Amino acid sequence: MMIASAAGLANNYSAVKSLVTKGIQKGHMKMHLLNILNVYQATDEEKKLAVEHFKHEKVSHSAVNSFLETIRG
């Protein structure tokens, strides 16, 4: 029972660490990148460019909108 408790606590600590660091936050917004691009009616080519661009940039609605405005001219 003590071993199971220790394993559970270790799991909880790792989850909390992921929540307060970039891990889940960064991954969560990248997961929604395609949804955000759909809101702005991005073409397939724009989506490809955006996915590549946002591999190293923070994903947000305003950042995606600015990126699309830039590539659309």
N, C-alpha and C positions, 0 to 999 in steps of 0.2 A: 504494500500500500504506500509506503514511503517512497519507493522508487517511482511508482506511477505519479505520485504528487510532485516529485522533483521534475519528472519529465513534463508534466503539465505546466508547471511554473516556468520552466525553460522555454517552452513553446509560447507562453503568454509574453514573456520578456522579449522574445524575438519579434513577435507581432507588434508590440508597442514600439520597438526600435524602428521597424519598417514604417510605422505610421508617422513617427516624428522626424524621420530623415527623408531623403529624396525618393527612396525606393518605391513605395506604393503611389505616392503623389505623382511622380514623374510618369510611371507606367500607366496610371489611371488616365491622365490627360492624353497620352499618346494613343491609348485605346480609343478615345473619343475623337481623335483627329479626323478620321474619315466622316464621322457624323457631323462635325463642324463644317467640313468641306462641303458636305451635301447641303447644309443650310445655305451656304453661299453659292450653290449651284456650280461647283467647280467641275471642269471637264476631266476626263481621264488623264490627260497630259498634265494638267495643273495638279491633280492629285499625286501623280508620280513625283513631280517637282517638290511639292509640299512635304511628302513623306521623307524625301531625302533631306530637305532643308531642316525639318523639325527633329531630325535625329540628334541634333546638337543645340537646339533652341527650346526655350520654354513654350509649351503649347497653351494658348488661350484664344478666346474668340477674337479679341482685338489683334493679337499677333497674327492669326490666320487671315483676318480681314486685311491687315496691312500688307502681308505677303502677297495676297491675291491682287490687291491694288497695284503693287509694284510690278508683278509679272504681266498684268493685263495692260499696263501702261496708262 
